[in-house]
């Protein structure tokens, strides 16, 4: 299996653009063709093709033995993926909405994430757990969370959050080939589903052949000198929108897409803050004890002298409300980000 | 019972119309007057009506993500429920819950959007009734797609071993989103699962509301008399997709047509006529239901949307100071959403 890493700049040389879901599916199909041990299990992943198109078209090529619809029983099938992975296979298990994690959480964080450690490294769990995350479509508190921080907080899982089709494919190739459990969180609003329109950003050129993006390599999506905006998932696109708005006022924001939370590319963030002196962290997860706090802490630990200002933009510790005015209030938008950047600069 | 069923059906037909407004021709889930997903229960009416006829306001019901027919039958405030579904300030949950998360404490009705997770709280309501020595009962509704969840099976066991006044009602509509029942379970008669917990299990076939009523009378009576829990599986049917916008490409036309043919409302209507209920009475029930539905929808649409700042309230019943009233981030209060 040829592995090659690509410079993100190279992606722009391909003129074939895909939605994020098509890019994910292309990587999964490629890995399934190359390796008979790869299979996909989840609710409504076969005939339906995944509620968020995460497995669209795979059933036709691979059949029910390898694209497996399972009963609604997260504990059983996520745990079964752990067992199959420990037996040497490479299962991908889909948790339909990340909000359902509680149902199968013991299998996720006591089995999947810890068995390698508890076995003193004698057992590996080469599986991928995929899940749809995120709000912005008014589905209320049990179907709208991001929960990035929850998985990144518990040791033993690599945590991937793609924001573009190019990244989604390259990171999926990595995830399936990785010998550790990888939690791959895709934002519904980025998938390019007909009934849930995506912003312009996530549909990108995607090479037809396989390629990997190293875990722990944050992507500087926009270079700037005045302030560093660190974010992930949907909010990469909102931050870029904010950066464009700020540029109109002569404020030059650097936007960093973390791409993976575990491992976390602290160095790219720190180097950027050393240049700009100001840090704004944007997250669609809850504010307290989450990604924003972690990023700020890491920069402070090693680069306190560089830090002139810090702002956090995140969901303000409330469950996601249903009605639009309230959901809009709590999920950060581009304006919230521009406000935070201005605050970090000490502007009015 | 007929009235509850007809009200539920008409309610859902109107909700469907309202939901699709603004979502056509191109379906965008975040457009239109009703936010979010909408799971309609047309075809499930026999279960909600047949069971809830035996319930009082002090009896507890937990419903799943497809709750409207049960809510109507349990006597949930129709206007405030509708306002909630439209995301309005005067809704049951002040616009925070939406259609999958309807709570009406006045009639002890609650919901969960997570499969089978309403079962344990129903056990808790039964436990409270036992501890307080009252004769109220609890009913947990779930779909046949939920019967493999640990929460359901563990709840059966706990209710049995504690001898609690709980009735578990499985609504078997043959489909768990795109999964047909025969690929979910090898147990054709779901009521047999009760055997494993040494509790009575009954299955009612053919969308027969009268038979549901009879079976529920026995199960709820048994619970009320402190003789322990029961399992009731009820055959219903799914007239629509799992959620609005579901293209149902996985389902054959024949299966859809078969579901339409076995309508519980038609069946009950025939039964009523066979018992000499005249057309005039039936028409009156239908038109009063229609009026009630229309009134609720019109009222709901006139209600104000919640203030954005209300999003920060109700996280706690007893808020620690400085938590729920704090302003988020650095945004000014007037900062709104961008999509």
Interface residues (C-beta under 8 A of the other chain):
Chain A: X43 X44 X46 X47 X48 X51 X69 X71 X72 X73 X75 X76 X99 X100 X102 X103 X136 X137 X138 X139 X140 X141 X142 X143 X194 X195 X196 X197 X238 X241 X287 X311 X312 X313 X314 X315 X316 X317 X318 X319 X321 X322 X323 X324 X325 X326 X327 X328 X329 X330 X331 X332 X333 X334 X335 X336 X339 X340 X343
Chain B: X26 X27 X28 X29 X30 X35 X36 X37 X84 X87 X88 X91 X93 X95 X96 X97 X98 X100 X101 X112 X113 X114 X115 X116 X117 X145 X146 X148 X149 X150 X151 X176 X177 X178 X179 X183 X184 X185 X245 X249 X250 X305 X306 X307 X308 X309 X310 X311 X312 X315 X323 X324 X326 X328 X329 X330 X331 X332 X335 X336 X337 X338 X339
